[in-house]
Amino acid sequence: MEETKENYDLTPRVAPNLDRHLVFPILEFLQERQLYPDEQILKFKIELLNKTNMVDYAMDIHKSLYHTEDAPQDMVERRAEVVARLKSLEEAAAPLVTFLLNPNAVQELRADKQYNLQMLKERYQIGPDQIEALYQYAKFQFECGNYSGAADYLYQYRTLCSNLERSLSALWGKLASEILMQNWDIALEELNRVKEIIDSKSFASPLNQVQNRIWLMHWGLYIFFNHDNGRTQIIDLFIQDKYMNAIQTSAPHLLRYLATAVIVNKRRRPQLKEFIKVIQQEHYSYKDPIVEFLACVFVNYDFDGAQKKMKECEEVIVNDPFLGKRVDDGNFSTVPLKDEFLENARLFIFETYCRIHQRIDMGVLAEKLDLKYEEAERWIVNLIRTSKLDAKIDSESGTVIMEPTQPNVHEQLVNHTKALSGRTYKLVTQLLEHSQGQAAR
């Protein structure tokens, strides 16, 4: 079957693991890229909006979809219900909101939650009902699309909440709000807070904990490909054993994003070897052009196949909501990830090919790199000039001659020490988990 843009689209796999509000930017991207008919996207938007409080937005889309100036009666009635409910929640949360808006009053709060609860009750007649009302009010604001207000109230709620489950729910809401407002620095901080709780919290079942990790990785895709340090963060998170196990068992499509980050991130070359082992394990259970590119280069040494995959990878990247574009100041703007990817992909092919061959014909190399002869020659000259390649060009014979390199003893020692330290830490962790399990029995 011939591959199409729709075949590469991971939205059906990704969307179920996102809050419905986080699906809207994906739909906007797909609509802009015209991967699906407008009518199909608009219908899906309405379906999502029907489960939120963004009734005005749903009305606008309905009018656009059906070319009418009138909104359906059920939407009109729904809007009246939302306005009435918002007013009711606003009144219920008013005492606490008024307190939080008073800088002098807020200064009375301390790090001790129990003290705060007692102080609020005695001095301001604010008790559990008003604190619960603040959570419901914040949640309702989020469902209305007021992400800024929701983020502020959810933050304040967590400083007063003593229920761990509800506090985690509020943190998820805060994370979603920061993502939707494109506050990438704050969003990354919230992501790490959620991760810390997931990894340390006692869940009702191991499957529940795995599902939380899967949600976290999906939500994090927005951050990882927009934050300046995101491509390093995604590798550090996904490559951890517990998160990689979750990917392999329940979300192998996330390997596309890890593979992309590994290719474009020169600072994380040491993790490449470890990731290649994962690709070998998953090669027959999950297919993706970017993952298959790495398999061609590092597993099968199929350089012709790698060149073909590069063209598919380019198509995948420009049509992927997380890789193709990012939101910048409210407008979609092209990110040079595609060019960065192709440059590093060629470097992978070149480095691997050179490890196998000491003398390489320039014409053959140009073909492997999907470049014209002159372009390939300039590309290699630039690598040599910037000290990224220990080689020389024989212009008469049209070949690249690799210089033999001696291993750096100091670097080898450091790498071996790091590996030993990692294995020791892993062994100690397993022993502690085992002893805790025995004690629990």
Disulfide bonds with the S-S distance in Angstrom:
none
